[in-house]
Amino acid sequence: MSIPVAFSEEYLDLDNLPWIVWIQLQPDALPLEYMDNLEKYLWERYPDFANRWEELQAPLPELSFERTFFTLSAGELAELVERQEQDKHAAIIEPVTLQEFFSHYLLRVPSGEYAAFVAEALQGLDHIFARVQVQVPLPAQPAGGQPYLGGVDPIKDTAGINVRDVWTAAGGNGENTVIGVIEQCWALTHRDLAASIAPRRYPQVQPANDSKIQGAVVHAMADVGILAASHNAIAFDGIAVGTVIQLISSLRTKNGANLHGVADAITVIMQLLPRGAVLLVEEQAETLWQGSVQLTPVELVAAVQTAIRAAVNIGIAVIEPAGNGGIDIDVMLTAGDSGAIVVGACADDGQRPSRLAGVLPSNFGGRVDCYALGEFVETLDINNGTRSDYGGTSSASAIIAGAATVVLSIAAAHGRTVTPPELRDWFRQPGTESSNPVADLIGVMPDVSALIANL
């Protein structure tokens, strides 16, 4: 059954998104009100900032501080904080306060050169700014069969998440769980998607000649296919076909212009997701790190880490790609535990899986909790098609999100509530180790059938 899609008339010009300098204020520097144009407040309070700001505005007269969390009102953000306090479910993640939400700001700049100029100027004011980070306009999205659905093959020594055997169990199709998916833009009319998919109105776009829009649309279709392709004879089977999917875009509109704002998107979709839901944040950050651009987990952006913690603390299991940079992320993620399940990617080489390298190399490290297949993944494509070349930590994260949805749904059918910290612990333990765990550092591949056997 195809989905009726009302396409947006707005054309997303992804080539003209701004560079962003993300700012987190020190607690002592917070104003009484969360507001745009913060520079006026800082100018009056800090003479050294006033001098620095004059230097910055000389080449950038339109430069201005904007709220990072701008879609929700201050009252709605306060409600998210209260949900953490009301929902006592043995969370181990540090709660997010309203003041922490209010500490995050952004500056839009026209180029990488200006972004570096602004960041360098503000980083010296560490009594005002706790963190200053530069983000590239939009990270690149990665471009047979479904071996990842089965268990360990004793002949080929390949591994999957072992989910097929549990589809007949109560809750085995994910019907007791809601999953949120954060993507950039999408067009989800496909004969192999059921009407339970709940796309938002913005920013659905017709697949266009613009390669970035085309790539974003194809990426979203691939993820939703892994999660929810109908169990029929048309193409192949989604992992959690019975779940309800809520979609939201990381491309946000503020003051009449678009920007890439994952943190804001997370706070908005949190309002739509109940306790026990799954949130797949299909994003990675492309940030300046020690003088070079690196593909990193999106929570390296401080505001995103804040938003993820809030989601976890209200009972939402967050699934996050480790990123396709081929780097050890442990030295980067120093802001504390976000509570997300961080997913690495393995190769499909016909042998026991090893960390994915080459074109889409998986990030790795002790912070990576588990992994799934990262190349030659078959899923849906636009125009009612299929593809067998989806990969990277994106495909791996969609697979793990499907596994999480099924596990939580079966647990709910048994009257069991599984908290996000518990689920992460489960996904870290039983499963298939990679060929060289000490070197690969991508955790284990979860075994869904083994996990639910103990419910």
BELPE-V189933 format. One record per residue. SS is DSSP state (~ for helix, > for strand, _ for the rest). Layout:
# BELPE-V189933
ss=SS
ss=SS
This chain:
# BELPE-V189933
ss=_
ss=_
ss=_
ss=_
ss=_
ss=_
ss=_
ss=_
ss=_
ss=_
ss=_
ss=_
ss=_
ss=~
ss=~
ss=~
ss=_
ss=_
ss=>
ss=>
ss=>
ss=>
ss=>
ss=>
ss=>
ss=_
ss=~
ss=~
ss=~
ss=_
ss=_
ss=_
ss=_
ss=_
ss=_
ss=_
ss=_
ss=_
ss=~
ss=~
ss=~
ss=~
ss=~
ss=~
ss=~
ss=_
ss=~
ss=~
ss=~
ss=~
ss=~
ss=~
ss=~
ss=~
ss=~
ss=~
ss=~
ss=~
ss=~
ss=_
ss=_
ss=_
ss=_
ss=_
ss=_
ss=>
ss=>
ss=_
ss=_
ss=_
ss=_
ss=_
ss=_
ss=~
ss=~
ss=~
ss=~
ss=~
ss=~
ss=~
ss=~
ss=~
ss=~
ss=~
ss=~
ss=~
ss=_
ss=_
ss=_
ss=_
ss=_
ss=_
ss=_
ss=_
ss=_
ss=_
ss=_
ss=~
ss=~
ss=~
ss=~
ss=~
ss=_
ss=>
ss=>
ss=>
ss=>
ss=>
ss=>
ss=_
ss=_
ss=~
ss=~
ss=~
ss=~
ss=~
ss=~
ss=~
ss=~
ss=~
ss=~
ss=~
ss=~
ss=_
ss=_
ss=_
ss=_
ss=_
ss=>
ss=>
ss=>
ss=>
ss=>
ss=>
ss=>
ss=_
ss=_
ss=_
ss=_
ss=_
ss=_
ss=_
ss=_
ss=_
ss=_
ss=_
ss=~
ss=~
ss=~
ss=_
ss=_
ss=_
ss=_
ss=_
ss=_
ss=_
ss=_
ss=_
ss=_
ss=_
ss=_
ss=_
ss=_
ss=~
ss=~
ss=~
ss=_
ss=_
ss=_
ss=_
ss=_
ss=_
ss=_
ss=_
ss=_
ss=_
ss=_
ss=>
ss=>
ss=>
ss=>
ss=>
ss=>
ss=_
ss=_
ss=>
ss=_
ss=_
ss=_
ss=_
ss=_
ss=_
ss=>
ss=_
ss=_
ss=_
ss=>
ss=>
ss=_
ss=_
ss=_
ss=_
ss=_
ss=>
ss=_
ss=_
ss=_
ss=_
ss=_
ss=_
ss=~
ss=~
ss=~
ss=~
ss=~
ss=~
ss=~
ss=~
ss=~
ss=~
ss=~
ss=~
ss=~
ss=~
ss=~
ss=~
ss=~
ss=~
ss=>
ss=_
ss=_
ss=_
ss=_
ss=_
ss=_
ss=_
ss=_
ss=_
ss=_
ss=_
ss=_
ss=_
ss=_
ss=>
ss=>
ss=>
ss=>
ss=>
ss=>
ss=_
ss=>
ss=>
ss=>
ss=>
ss=_
ss=_
ss=>
ss=>
ss=>
ss=>
ss=_
ss=~
ss=~
ss=~
ss=~
ss=~
ss=~
ss=~
ss=~
ss=~
ss=_
ss=_
ss=_
ss=_
ss=_
ss=_
ss=_
ss=>
ss=>
ss=>
ss=>
ss=_
ss=_
ss=>
ss=>
ss=>
ss=>
ss=>
ss=>
ss=_
ss=_
ss=>
ss=>
ss=>
ss=>
ss=>
ss=>
ss=~
ss=~
ss=~
ss=_
ss=~
ss=~
ss=~
ss=~
ss=~
ss=~
ss=~
ss=~
ss=~
ss=~
ss=~
ss=~
ss=_
ss=_
ss=_
ss=>
ss=>
ss=>
ss=>
ss=>
ss=_
ss=_
ss=_
ss=_
ss=_
ss=_
ss=>
ss=_
ss=_
ss=_
ss=_
ss=_
ss=_
ss=_
ss=_
ss=_
ss=_
ss=_
ss=_
ss=>
ss=>
ss=>
ss=>
ss=>
ss=>
ss=_
ss=_
ss=_
ss=_
ss=_
ss=_
ss=_
ss=_
ss=>
ss=_
ss=_
ss=~
ss=~
ss=~
ss=_
ss=_
ss=_
ss=>
ss=_
ss=_
ss=_
ss=_
ss=_
ss=>
ss=>
ss=>
ss=>
ss=_
ss=_
ss=_
ss=>
ss=>
ss=>
ss=>
ss=>
ss=_
ss=_
ss=_
ss=>
ss=>
ss=>
ss=>
ss=>
ss=>
ss=_
ss=~
ss=~
ss=~
ss=~
ss=~
ss=~
ss=~
ss=~
ss=~
ss=~
ss=~
ss=~
ss=~
ss=~
ss=~
ss=~
ss=~
ss=~
ss=~
ss=~
ss=~
ss=~
ss=_
ss=_
ss=_
ss=_
ss=_
ss=_
ss=~
ss=~
ss=~
ss=~
ss=~
ss=~
ss=~
ss=~
ss=~
ss=~
ss=_
ss=_
ss=>
ss=>
ss=_
ss=_
ss=_
ss=~
ss=~
ss=~
ss=~
ss=_
ss=_
ss=_
ss=>
ss=>
ss=_
ss=_
ss=~
ss=~
ss=~
ss=~
ss=~
ss=_
ss=_
ss=_
